[in-house]
Amino acid sequence: MKITLKRDIDESLKNDWIYLEKNNSFFIFQTLLWNLSWLKENHKQDDILIVTVHDKENPVIIFPFCVVKKFNFKILKWIGHDISDYLGPLINKKYKLESILFTDIWDTIIKLIKKECDYIFLDKQTNENFFSNNPIVRYLNCKKYNETYGINLTKWDKLKKYKNKSLQKFRWSKKKLLEIGNLEFVKKIESDDEKKDSIKKIIDWKKNKKNNLNFSKSFSDKFYLNFINDNNITISGLKLNKSFIALSLGYEKNENYLYLVPSYKGDDDLIRFSPGKILMIELIDYFESQKFKYFDFCDGKETYKENWTNNKVDLFEYTKSTNFFGIVLNFLLKIKKYKKGLKNC
């Protein structure tokens, strides 16, 4: 067993990362491209603090950490902490990781990083569905702090009956839009030029809404354009008279659909017809027809997610002070404004 601390993503680490990706089924937040793209937008190389675990010559675990400075404290977080919806280590599924072994590995990691940071704050973790083998949640003292919403698509028909009144409004809105012109649901945009234009629209529409004032550096068309060639990325839309009025950038994997970045045109004449919700219902119907199992609303506490869910996934955080400054920060986190600030840093 070899445990190594890396301060940059060199060729050796890239090869290890690619090896794990090829031999396992990770979501986009764990891919090398997602992590490299995030680092390019947010941090210098000396902020990287990645731990690799090898069994003989083969990589078995990668912990993609970075150190963020906030309130004069050095905080260890996941790479992509501000824009990713689910986070955790990359683990080779063939590697048997029992409690005693992982505890030994984690103790070694703490020794390696305790001089590099004051406080460890690892959130957006789950041990359900697609991240069912997260040893941090399974074996360490983690705290539930939130939950995400989604739809078990095998029970979508039952949910539709329960939401009949809401669906009546959905049908009324579609009828009104059809009176304006031709309404078209586009399952998947294929053209690279149209993908690029759509991503720019999604970001611009989001940022132009009055209730969306704070955005991370990663939330930009520049960041998401890195993924237009990813076959799992799907950009879908709703067109009125050949112009998009709602768009969704999503991710398909293992019969799951991640509703990553939905948005709609902020036109007062259209908002009253809820084009974003029309597109959402069209997408849910479509993926249910394709025998997908789960429609994931991802992180965020928007009201519509809670209203339409029939399934919840618990989110956990792991925290640990590594020195006196970390103890001070932990005390300050009991004050709400510091807790909010830490999550947003």
N, C-alpha and C positions, 0 to 999 in steps of 0.2 A: 504494500500500500504506500503510495507516494502522494503527498499533499503539497501543492505548490501555490505560492502567491504570485500573481502576475500584475504588473503595473501598466501593461499595454497589451493590445490584441496583436501579437506577432504572428508570423506564419505558422508556428507550431500550434498556437492556440486556435487559430482559424481552422487548421486541419483537424484538431480535436473536436471543434464545434461542428464542423461539416460531417465528421464521422458519426457523431451522436444524432444529428438531424437525419442522416440517411438511414440509420438503423432504428429510429424511433419515430413516433408521431407527435410532434410538438405543434402548438399553436403559434400564430404569427409573432406574439410577444416574446417568444423564446428564440426566435430565429436569429442567426448571425446578422442578416441584413437589417432587421428591425433594430437590433442593439447598436450596430455600427452607425446607422442613420441617426439614431437618437444622440449618440455621443458626438457626432459631427455637428449637430445643431446646438448642443448644450454644454459640453464639457471639454476641457483640455485633457490630454493623455494622462497627466499626473493625477487626475481625479479617479482614474480607473483602479479598481482593487478587486480583481477576479481570482477566485480560488478554484483550482482544478484538482480532481482526485483521480489517480490512475491505479488500476489493479494490474500489476505487471506492466505491460506496455500500452494497454488499452485505457482510454479515458472512460470513466464511469459516471462522474458527476462534474458539472460546472456550476459554480455559484457566481452569477454576474452582478457584482456589487460596484458601487461607486461611492465616493465620499463627497457630500454636499456641505457647504459651509453656510450656516444660518444662525443669526443671533450670536455670532462669534464662537459657535460650537461646531464641531466636526461630526457629522451624522452619516452613518453608513446606511445606504438605501439600495434598493434594486435599481439597476440601469432601466430607464424607461418608466420610473415610478409615477411621473405626472401624467402620462398619456396612455399607458397600458392599462388594460382592464383586469387582467389576472397575471400574477407573477409568482415565480418560484424557481428552484434550481432545475437544471437540465439533468435528467437521470436516465441511464441506460436501463431499459425495462427488464433486461435479462439479469441485471445485477441484484442479488438478494441483499437487501439492506434492512437488517433487523435492528431493533432498538439499541442493543449494546454496542454494535458496530457504529451506528450513526452517532451515538453519544460520544464515542471516542473520536470520531472524525470532527464533530462539532467542537469538542474541547480543544483540539489542535487548531482549528480555525480561529477560535477566540484568542488563543495565544499569539497567532500570527497577526491578527488585526487590531488587538487592543491598544497598541501604541499609535495606530493610524487614525483612530476615531474616539470620540467621547461617548457616543451613544449609538446603539443599533436600533433601527426602526424599519422593520420589514413588514409592509402591509400588502393588501390586495391578494392575499393567499387563501386558497381553498383546498379542500381535500375531497371534493366531489366531482362527478362527471369526468371532465377532461383532465383534471389535475388530481386524480385519485391516489397518487403515490407521492405526495409531498411530505417528506419525513420531518420537516420543520413543524408542520401542523400536527403530524401524528405523534411525534416523540418529544417535542419541547413544550414548554409552558406558554402556549399562545392564547390570546384573548379574542373572542368574537367581538367585532366592533360594527359590523354592518352586514348587509346582504344585497345580492343582486336578484333581479327578476327575469323571468323567462317563461316560455310556453312549452309545455310537454305536448308536442304535436300529435301524439297518439290520442290525446284527449281534446283536440281542437274542436271537433264537432260538438262535444258536450259544452265547452266554453262558449261556443257561438250561440247555443240555445240560451244560455244564461245571460249573454250580452245582447239579446235580441233587440232591445230598445236602442242601444248604441249602434247596432248594425243597421237599423232602420234609418238613423241619421246619416250613416255612411252611404247608404243607397240613395237617400235624398240628395246628398252633396254631389254624388256622381251624376245624378240626373240633371242637376242644375248646371254642372260643368259641361255636360253633353249638349245642353241648350245653347251654351256659348260657342261650342265648336267641337272638333274631333278630339276625343280623349283616348290616349293610348298608354298602356302599361308596357314598359320596356324591361324585359326580364334581365338582360345582360347587354351592356354596351360593349361592342367589339372593337371599334376603331380606336387606335391609340390617340389620334388627335381629339376625338370626342371624349375619350377618357380624361385626357389632360384638361380639356375645357370644363368637364363636369366636376372634376376635383376642385378646380379653382372656384367654380360656382358654389359648391358645398361649403368651402371655407369662408368665402365672402358672405354668403347668406347667413351663416352662423354668427360671424363677427358683426354683422350689421343689425342684428337683433338687439334691442335696448336692454334686455335682461341678461345678455352675455357680455360682460365687461372685462373679465380676466381670462387670459389665455396663456398657456405655456408656450415657450419658444418653439416647441415641436409641433404645435397645432398650426401648420402652414401647408399650403399646397406643395411647397418645396419638399417637405418631409414625405408626404403621401405619394408624390410622384415617383419615389423610389420603388414603389410596389406595383406599378401598372402592368408589369410583365409576370407577376405572380399569378399562376393559374387559379389559385384559391381565392384571389380578390375578385369580388363582383361589384360592379357599379350598376345599379338599377335606377329606373326613373319613371316619372309620370309626365307625359307630354300633353299639352293642350295646344291644338293647332300647330303641331310640329316643334313647339318650344317647351323645354323642360320647366315644370313648375314645382317639382319635388324630386329629390335625388337621395340615394342611399349608397354609401360605401360600406360594403360588408365583406365577410370572410367565411368561406365554406370549408368545413373540415370534418371528416368522420361523421357525416349525417347531422352535423350541427351547423347552424348559421349564426354568426356573430353580427349583430346590428351595430356596427362600429360607429359610423358617423352619418346620421340621417339629417337632412335639412330641407327647407322649402323656400320658395321665393317670397320675399316679404312685401308682396303687393296687396294693398288694403282690399282691393276688389276680389282677391282670391282667398285671402286668409280665412274669411268667414265660411268657406267651403272645406276647410281643413285638408288641403292637398297632401300634407305630410302623413296624416292618418289614413287617407285613402291608399297611398303608396304602401304604408305599413301593412294594412289588411291584405292588399294584393300580394305582397311578399309572403305573408304568413300562409295564405291560401296556396300560393305556388309551391312553397317548400313542403307543405303538408302533402300536396299532390305528388311530389317527388320522393315521398317516403322518408323525408328527413325526420329525425327524432326530436330535435330541440331548436327552438328559436330564442336566442339569448339576447336580451336587451342590454346586456353589459352593465358596466358601472354607471352610477348616476341615480339620483332620486326623483326624476321627473314623475309627475303625477300619472301620466298616461301609462307608464310602465307598471305601476302598482295596480292601476285599474284593469289592465289586460292580462296580468300574470295568472298562471295556475301552478307556478313552481318558484321556489326561492332557493338560492344557494348562499350559504353562510360565508362571510369573509372574515379572515383572522389576521391579527398582527402579532409580531414577535418583537419585544423590546428588551433592551438590556443596557445598563450603564457599564462602561468599561473603566471609568476612573471617577475622580471627585467631580469634575465638570459635568460628566454624564449624570451623576446623582443630582446635581443642581438643576440640570435640564429636566430630568424626570419630575422634579418637584414643580418646576414652572409649567410643565405640561398639564398639570392639574388645573391650571388657569385656562379657560376656554380659548382665549385669543392666541395663546402659544400653541395649543394643540392644533388649531386651525392653520396657523402659520407653518407649522412643521409639515402638515400634510400637503400644503400648497408650495413648499419650497422645491 
